[in-house]
Structures are given as C-alpha cells and as structure tokens.
Amino acid sequence: MPKLVVPDLVIMLAGGEGTRLRPITYEIPKPLIPVHGKPVSEHIIMELARNGVRDIVMAIGYKAEMIERHFGDGSALGVRIKYSVEDKPLGTGGAAAAALSASKTDGPDDIVVTTADNLFEIDLAGMYKLHRRASALATIAVRHVDDVAGYGVVELSGSEITSFIEKPDPKVTRSRLINAGIYIIRSEAFARMPDAPFSMERDFFHKIAGTGALHAFSMQGRWLPIDTMERYERAIKEW
C-alpha cells in the first residue's frame, strides 16, 4: 500500500468543559467520554493513525491531568502525543495557536486541526490533495445533513466557501452542508489570526470566506457529533 500523504502535525482541541454534557462532564472531561469502551478522543486518534498521522498535540484545559494520564506519550496507539495546557480558556483559535507553539517543530507548511467531540471517518489524504490543489489558506471538512437545525451552514461556489449562515431556518436555506470540525490550515495563516482568546470559526474562517482563501472538502464517511446528550446517545447506537 502506498504511503498516505498527509500533514505532519495534528492539533486536537480537547480543552472545553463540555457543559452540554453535564452531569457526565462534572466527573470526566468530554474527550474521555466513552463510546463502546473507548474514549471518544481515542476513536479519533485511531482514525488519524489509520490515515497516516503520527504526531499529535492535544490542546487541553479542563481536567487536563486525566487526559494526560490516559494517553501518556501516545505510543500505545502508535502515535506521538504532546500536550498544550491552557491555564485559562483561549477559544478554539487561541488554543490551536498555543498548541502550534508548544509543538516545537520547525513549522510544517500545513497543519490539521480537529475537535475532540466528533466521531468520524475521513479520507485525510484526499482532503489534503484538494487543499493543496486549491492553494487554500484553510480547508474545512463539510458534511451533508438532512436537518440543519442547530448547525451553522456552509455555502459554496465549487469548492470555495463563500459564506456561513449561523443556525438558519431549515425551510429557507438551500445548503445542507455543515462544518464537521476538521480543518487543514497553512501555518502562515496563524500570523493573520487575532490575539487569544478567539474563535477559529467566527473570528477567522468567517472573515476569509468569499476571498478565495477558504475551501471545503466534502467528507463521505460516518460522522457523529457528541456535543449534546441527545447526540451522544445517537452516537452510541450508531457507531
């Protein structure tokens, strides 16, 4: 089998408090919530490893010591894991920027950023190929859903993201594509981001939409979010 060509570094955003999953998250952090005997973040790491990823920085904050104790250096899962610990909430963008600094690498050209609360299957090599072919500053994995209620919707022209619509009326919007929480970002983009704390989605992606710099990769594998109790229950049934 030929070696998959994927970015060298993944930043996993795993620092949130998971308030919508209380009372479970009073005792354990959201990335360690179990799905069929394994933490959700372990399922994610296994999928990343299947795609050829070997280096991961986990951006952690809430109950950070529990996450470090569970994964250690990552060798048990065939990857190398480092940690970037937030002393205070930095937002998704601020946490990703801090994790990149903590990686102590020579600055890879492209970096994968993923949330730690979605189960997914993805062709990361295919996403990276589109990202490079489009000369994108950032590429977002998008997913078709039948019901967009409660999600932000992505509008496209070809693969270019032209705009976002936050929680639109499902009867009005034509798009059924939503942000799946997996990104490939050129390292130089971090110099164009605001100071922490900030949201990667609202404070960066929304601002470069429609400029030709932001593109979308339509993922075809399974995708199950675990950010509410209702969705967590569905994930347990369907994963």
Secondary structure, DSSP 8 states (H G I E B T S, - for coil): -------SEEEEEE----GGGTTHHHHS-GGG-EETTEEHHHHHHHHHHHTT--EEEEEE-TTHHHHHHHHTTSGGGTSEEEEEE-SS--HHHHHHHHHHHHT-SS--SEEEEEESSEEE---HHHHHHHHHHTT-SEEEEEEE-S--TTSEEEEEETTEEEEEEES--TTT----EEEEEEEEEEGGGGGGS-SSS--HIIIIIHHHTTTTSEEEEE--S-EEE-SSHHHHHHHHHH-
